[in-house]
């Protein structure tokens, strides 16, 4: 009787998990913003493509719109120079086709020169281009472009790393949010930050582009629960997407990643859970499936799935570490410490239906000795790389359903204080569990 009940329970669990992964069962319904359709054209409130600075006019349009009960603040075709603006309740900032909202040029220290980007009242501290705080039902949409004008910022930052550069879009404590359709490029810092206290966020059908050398130019940073990101094309100079502390119930689907550091979790990872990255591709990124933390930034990282992924020409296609930003030179040189609330506690990690080719390393999974990474499953994962898969301080790791590792030189699997099942460590070929 017990065996039969357990079999039925396992079937139920399998059905629920499979349903979530296939999209037939939603773990968390994302509430979309509700905004009136009334239009407010920024040129009716003084904005002009010939103006050196449209900040006041655009902010006035937003203020009038929200005071009237909400609607669409429309940026028409043309290039509109702008400094920091604040989105408010029930406002949809619409960038029409052919429109460019362009950040004022870098302000060279204090940003007090007319026609340059202003600071936020302190030396070398700059506000975000588009921000929102404690707002609800907000949206940035359309088919236009937000241009960050970032090159001068990057040069200034390389010369003085104390400069605090703003995001192109940052929302904190905001609910019912959508960013869709637009193109963002060349941010001074991060392109989009979905900040703490926010929830119910949809990011879809957007393009983010910045050079590989643009410092800290993450595509999307997430610090919030209940997030859906899909159909996005992201190339940048740091993490394509970074999921940080507070990220829960997030789904990332059908995204294309070019230059950048991958679809990452961390490095601040406290309380991250219920992550699904599905049907995405990576080409020429630094990493792809990337999870990073350290002993002062973690705790509670669980239920993480990457599935139906194609990875090509990536240095470290699978990179999971509890030693960010720097791993020990020798795996034997670190000693166990007391487990703390902030010790990374990675568990329940599934990598399913993944094709990896033309990569330098097969992968690296490296936990801390006092709390190994637990319950890792590689399910139908096929890897072709130059160097083997390094697995250190990992308990309960299995390669199933034909998962294999093919390398040019040396052993396929290099192990320390771990016992991978289902794969021949030397050849990388599947074997019975």
Buried (B, 14 or more C-beta within 10 A) or exposed (E): EEEEEEEEEEEEEEEEBEEBBEEEEEBBEBBBBEBBEEEBBBBEBEBEBEBEBBBBBBBBBBBBBBEEEBBBBBBBEBBBBBBBBBBBBBBBBBBBEEBBBBBBBBBEBBBEEEEBBBBEEEEBBBBBBBBBBEBBBBBBBBBBBBBBBBBBBBEBBEEEEEBBBBBBBBBBBBBBBBBBBBBBBBBBBBBBBBBEBBBBBBBBBBBBBBBBEBBBBBBBBBBBBBBBBBEBBBBBBBBBBBBBBBBBBBBBBBBBBBBBBBBBBBBBBBBBBBBBBBBBBBBBBBBBBBBBBBBEBBBBBBBBBBBBBBBBEBBBBBBBBBBBEEBEEEBEEBEEEEEEEBBBBBBBBBBBBBBBBBBEBBBBBBBBBBBBBBBBBBBBBBBBBBBBBBBBBBBBBBBBEEBBBBBEEEBBBBBBBBEBEBBBBEBBBBEEE
